[in-house]
Amino acid sequence: MYNTVLLKLSGEAISAKDFPFDNEIITDVANQIKEISSMGIRTGVVIGGGNIARGRLFEEMGFDRVQSDYAGMLGTVINALILSAKLTQLGVKSKVMSAIKAQGADDFDEKEANRLLDEGYVLVFGGGVGKPFHSTDTGSAQRAKDIHADVILMAKSGVDGVYDSDPDENPNAKRYDEITFDDILNLGLKVIDLQAAELCKEAKIEAFVFSMAGDNNIVKAVTNDTVGTIIKF
């Protein structure tokens, strides 16, 4: 059993077809986080902002990269506030910590974050690392390092692990049960970026890539009761 986990979710994972939020999905995710926390596992969450704003998309539209990235960061804070509010609604002690200034969110502080986790709070982190030119992967790896996580749980939509090629395009694609961060980078697999991989290796943090679809699959990932790919440092 893990002592501390960092759950990484994409913004798209909590969205509806024609709306940035799906209350049923958010409630299900929050209930699973509640169950994980009730096991005594220190739990942090990083959620992307792609259902609201994607910095890369804005850049493609010709906008300034720095402003585009900050818009993306604000999207992550909105998602963090919504998920934390749902957790509170379910009776979970929860706080949002952000790397950028935002009403309703505490400024990120490593010492305070660990104190709150020790007291049983679930922390939802927003704002990435507070600087442009950094991916959500890097933000997740940094926060995992900050809270001394054993593993980053990378909950995916539509894929149940790391494959040697795109399973949507290649029906014979092979799923890895176990792989290293170096293998992923050397093979050019689009799972995690270089900076995030280096942070995980340095801090000796594993990652587990799995599908968030299925009954209670996030909880099952914590208890090693679902399929996926473990990434070793």
Buried (B, 14 or more C-beta within 10 A) or exposed (E): EBEBBBBBBBBBBBBEEEEBBBEEBBEBBBBBBBBBBEEEBBBBBBBBBBBBBBBEEBBEEEBEEEEBBBBBBBBBBBBBBBBBBBBBEEEBEBBBBBBBEBEEBBEBEEEBBBEBBEEEBBBBBBBBBBBBEBBBBBBBBBBBBBBBBBBBBBBBBEBBBBBBEEBEEEEEEEBBEEBBBEBBBEEEBEBBBEBBBBBBBEBEBBBBBBBBEEEBBBBBBBEEEBBBBBBBB
